[in-house]
Amino acid sequence: MKNKFILLLLILLSSACTKKTTVNESENTTASDTAISNFKPANIQEQILYQRGIEAAIWGMPAVNFQLMADAFFKINGKDNQVVIWPKLLDWKNQTLTPNPDVIYLMPFFNTEKTGPVVLEIPPADGGVFNGSIMTYWQNSLEDVGPGGVDKGKGGKYLFLPPGYDRGKIPSGYIPLQSDTYRGYALLRSVLKSGSAEDVAAAVEYSKRIKVYPLSEASKNPATVFVDASEKVFDSAIPYDISFYESLNRIVQSEPWLERDRAQIDILKTVGIQRGKSFNPDARTKEILTASVKAAREWLNVNLEAMPPFYRDTHWVFPATKDFADNIKNNYDVAESYPVDNRGLVYMIIFFSAKHIGESQYYLIQIVDKQGNVLDGKSSYKLHVPANVPVKQYWSMTVYNRETHTFIKNAKRVGRSSQSPGLKTNSDGSVDLYFGPEAPESGESNWIPTDPKGKFEILARFYGPTPKLYDQSWKLNDVEKIK
């Protein structure tokens, strides 16, 4: 009788935690809700498996996010210590999480397990400028690069070090970055001077001045291999099914446990993931874990919906908490703090995090309109961007699939920015943008298409933000539905 009472209590608690609390709940019902409501544990073992599967998914989100990007790179014949590059502005074929379509992207993938330390050479900010960071596979930023990073725009040789490396062996002239994982990557964005074809070409040329090579080969002047992904589908969208745990298992098998995460060892054993052993869940376990990862997503969505607004009386939010930002800046060495929930939320919707969040670039996300209703692809909306946006470089608005946080597949375009050729401005310098399945009567210049079969979200980017953004003396109001 006692065990039956405990089981009933756990089920009730689980139901309460996974219930959505949005303004218009009926509009937000998804396949995930259905999967969760259909799951019924047969006994306490299944209930604990379900609960621990949820915790494992939330905890492992940034690592799985990385693993999926690495897998996508290897699928297009990339290898460790090479660079994937998009020498054109991104289109929908880049199915990473909320990428930026207004810069040139390149991503070196590091692996020091066999080669030892790996060098990333960043050129000085003369003919161009980089905005980006170097990260572990946990997407924990080791340092930012470029004018907003350690080299302050002078360029430098960053050295990605494997766990336990003897720092006495580091030659002079390098910027050492001690990693607690063998693998990692850098997100580098070559910022455009404008959206013209000439400036895009210049940003690509500047991008190819980086160098990536093992430190052991430094004297040989090794060539850097760039893998062009511009015409290929590069899909690292997070799957909310059993394959999520298969990716998590690959991480556990290939990397050492971090001291901060040792409490996860038994939790992962419960779901069948254990270092040195194969992951072979039976059919019922797969069913339970699929319900677990969907519940994890719903919990993180509840967290997103509960974020406080950046501007008073609007629905724009900055998805990272101060607690998370402090931990990124201090390598998770903050007393009485380990923000697993907010970290899971952040890497459910994006990849990459700057070491100094919100300084070189700032992001705001909107998932509902002025009335608090979800942004629906079959409706049309208008956003008024006031004049004198507080940025030194540029601003942009980009649309993503609400379900996957990726570009809408087969979209004609995915965003508009202050650098978009042909963008129309009003007489006072403000800009009106339109979102919907069809272009407005004014034409396509300021229109971003949506998918009438799905929901969407808008990400506002501010590159080189100035104080008027932070003190909110300049304000971006909500998106308004017009039909």
C-alpha positions, 0 to 999 in steps of 0.5 A: 500500500505504501509503494502504491501511494508513493507511485500515485504521488509521483505521477501527480507531481509529474503531471503538475510539473509538465502542464503548460501555463500559457495565456492561450493553452489550447493554441499551444497544444503540441504532439509533446503534450499528447505524448506526455499525457499518454504515458502511464508508468506500470510501476515505481521502476518505470516512474523513476526511469521516466523522471531520471530521463527528464533530468538527464535530457535537461542536463545533457542538452548543451552536449547533445546540441554540440554532438549533433553539430559535429555529426552534421559536419562529419556527414559532409565529409568534415574531420576533426581539426577542420573548419566548416564554412558557409561562404554565402549568407545562410539560407534554410539549408542551415538547420542549426539552432537559431543561426544568424543569416546576416554574417559569414559563418565558420566553425572549427571543430577541435579534438585534442585527444590524439593530436594534443593542443590545437591552435586557432589563429585569429587575424587582426581586425584590419580587413574585417572583424570576427565576433565569436567564441571558443567553447568546450563540447559543453558549449562552455565558453573559454574565451571570446575572440576578436575586438570583443575578446582577449586579442582586442582586435589585434589577432592572436594564436589561441591554444585549445588544451586537452584535460590535464595538459602540462602548461609548462610545455606551452611555448611563448606567443600563445593564448592558452585555453584550458579545456576540461574536454577533449573536443570543442569548437569555435563559432566565428562570425565574420561581420559584414560592412554592408549587405552588398556582394562586394562586402560579402566577398570581403567577409569571406576572404577575411574568414579564410585568413584563420588557421587551425592546426595541431601545435605539434605541426606548427613548424610545418606551416600546415594548411587549414582545411575548409569544408564548404557547407553552403549547398548542403543541408546541415541539420543539427535540429534536436530530436525529441525521441530516443536518438537524443539519448543515443547522442548523449551516450556517445558523449559519455563514452568519448569524454571524461566525467567532469567533477561537477557532474559526478552526481549524474553518473547513477542517474544515467545508469538508470536510463541505461547510459554507462561509460564502457557499456553499450546503450541498448534499450528495449522497446518499453524503455525507448517508449518511456525515454521518448516521453521523458525527453518530450517532457523535458522540452515542455518543462523548458518551454514553461521556463521560457514562457515565464521569463521576465520581459526585457521591456516593460509591458512587452513580450520580448525576453532575453532567455539567459538569466544572470545566474547562467551568465555568471557561470559561463563567465566563471567556468561554472565555478560560482558558489551555491549555483549550477543553473541546469534548467536555464542552461537547458533552455538556452541550448534548446533554442540556440547553440553557442554562448559568448563568455561575456553574454550580451556585451558584443551582441544582444538577443531578444526573442518573441514567441507571442504577439502584443495580445499574448497569442502565439505567433501563427504562420497563417496570420500576418503581423507588423513590427515597427522598429523605431529609428536610431537603433542603439547599435554600432554595427547592425540590427536584424530580425529573423524568423524561426520554426517555433517547434525546432528553432531552426530556419523554416524549411524552403523559406524564400528568405529568413530575415531582414536587417539594417544591412539588407539591400533594398530595405525600405525606411520611413521618413523618420528613419524607422522601419516597418517589417511584415511577417506572414505567409504572403507579402504585404501590399507594399511589396517584398522588401520588408517582408519575412515569410512564414509557414502557414502550417506552423508556429514561429518565433522572432529573434532580434539581434543587436550587434555592437549594442550601445547604452540606450539598449540596456537603459531602455531609452530606446524601446522595441514594442511587440509584434502586432497581428494585422490579419 
